[in-house]
Amino acid sequence: MNIVLATLNAKYIHTSLALRYLKAFSEPEFPVDIAEYTIKDPAMNIVSDLYGRNPDVLGFSCYIWNIEETLRVIRMIKKIRPELTIVLGGPEVSYDTEEWMRTVPEVDFIVMGEGEETFKHFLQELSTTKKFHFVYGIAYRKGEEIILTPGRPKLDLSSIPSPHYFEEDLKDLGNRVVYFETSRGCPFSCQFCLSSIEVGVRYFDMERTKADIRHLIRSGAKLIKFVDRTFNIKRDYALEIFQFLIENHEGCVFQFEITADIMRPEVLDYLAENAPPGIFRFEIGVQSTNDETNNLVKRRQNFVKLTRTVTKVRDSGKIDQHLDLIAGLPEEDYNSFRKTFNDVFALGPEELQLGFLKMLRGTGLRLDAEKYGYVFMDQAPYEILGNDILPFTDLVRIKRVEDVLEKYWNAHRSDHTVKYLIGQEFESAFDFFQEFGDYWEGRGWQKIGHQLEDLFTRLHAFLTDRSTANMEVIEGLMKLDYFLNHKYKPRKIWWEFKLDKTGQAEFIRRAAEHPEAFSGNFRALGMGEKELHKHAVVEVMPFDLEAYLRDGILGLDKREESLLLAVFQPEAGGRPSVYSMPLASAPSV
């Protein structure tokens, strides 16, 4: 029996942990071939590849992000191979399962919930007596009748072989995200989340976990993403793994979903003192700071403690933080969401992810949709279109906030400029992104692409059209941001230099002959005039750049022009080095 398990990942760099668990549990009795594609791949290409593998049993792992594309593939291949046994599994089809069986007749079986033991038992019956009523946790057809068997008890996790030792995976480890579990389940009951349905948390053996991680690192993994719903629920367990990773990371990066308001101070202290910069990333679901909203969705959250955690992690400078918000939760209208956004943005996360409520099958909130007047998409991803207090018009406006937030904050293309604008020229962060998003939409820019230069010219046009104060200072910060976005010396700029070519050449010569006049360690570079002409650029700043970079203060009350000297060294990687010199004290030659 030729068994192929397939899925359509969101991106090529993603991998399916679920399929590898099924393969590990089914083998060696039932050899399994894994086939991974992306949702961007043409359906005909996927069908052609699957047809060439000549499966007898073809399984698909289904999620909200791939279900529509997966169904397209299923319907095509079933026309070509009507005798083919098609099995679905995954969170998207584990709920409303009878409806899926009724509306997609091409599907023969659905595995509901935790699939390892169920799938193997199904294969055993398929290859022998075909008494599928003995297989707990599946849906199947008996003539015209659709039968759902009772649910299967939760597995003892120690009975599941590791999914991380397949030889065929090793060659791509360094180029793809490796997903990793240390536990299953979630202790919380958030009504918008599927994890709330599974009661209790189960853990994999610690020594096995360490051995698997060590193997992945030594085999070349560069990014391991832990998929535990609340990684830090057990302090000692989390602390032991953090310590193990710090001692064995070898440059690998690790990403975790943590619940910030339960993070213990001693764990934070340990990370602040011992974590190497850059190897850990935290994803923190805040979702809302509205207490009534959190109560309605059964989300226990102490924002004071969350703030303490996020602030301490941020101030340590060791760990990047990705904070999540959900627009559209019950009793969160436009003004309430504005407050939520501003509350969370004020924490200074490296990334603020603005998402929109999705009414997932099986969740309590979907069952209560009428109570709050929710209107939502009929097909995946089931995103809301409005409710009693947040109409579609408000959702559309918030989507404009999301658009410019991604382009200008999360992409870190204009950090200096945006921080200044929010602190000095706009009432709040939300108001800046909203006003700019409305302007962006009004100009039709959402319909056309953009280069880096366009992002700066469009921001400049927006600020100019609204008669923003202190434009000379803002332009200086924009120039700084523009240079910092280049690895190589930029060939073109979006403004006219303050200095003509003769003036630029003059300051390049002064920098070569008087390196001590410039800030920082510029002198240590030991660069001559020829090298600077090739790798450096100079521009006049309308404020004391050295003081700004040192203290974050522009000192607009006593404006002192300074010279910006950006040195690009591509071989060093990353952003250019920026140096400055007060123009008033510039050495003459």
Buried (B, 14 or more C-beta within 10 A) or exposed (E): EEBBBBBBBEEBEBBBBBBBBBBBBBBEEBEBBBBBBBBEBEBEEBBEBBBEEEBBBBBBBBBBBBBEBBBBBBBBBBEEBEEBBBBBBBBBBBBBBEEBBEEBEBBBBBBBBBBBBBBBBBBBBBBEEEEBEEBBBBBBBEEEEBBBBEEBEBBEBEEBBBBBBBEEBBEEBEEBBBBBBBBBBBBBBBBBBBBBBBEEBEBBEEEBBBEBBEBBBEBBBBBBBBBBBBBBBBEEBBBBBBBBBBEEBEEBBBBBBBBBBBBBEEBBEBBBEEBEEEBBBBBBBBBBBBEEBBEBBBBEBEBEBBBBBBBBBBEBEBBBBBBBBBBBBBBBBBEBBBBBBBBBBEBBBBBBBBBBBBBBBBBBBBEBBEEBEBEBEEEBBBBBBBBEBBBEEBBEBBBBBBBBBBBBBBBBBBBBBBBBBBEBBBEBBBBBBBBBBBBBBEBEBEEEEEEEBEBBBBBBEBBEEEEBEBBEBBBBBBBBBBBBBBEEBBEEBBEEBBBEEEEBBBBBBBBBEBBEBBBBEBBEBEBEBEBBBEBBBBBBBBBBBBBBBEEEEBEEEEEBBBBBBBBBBEEEEEBBBBBBBBBEEBEEE
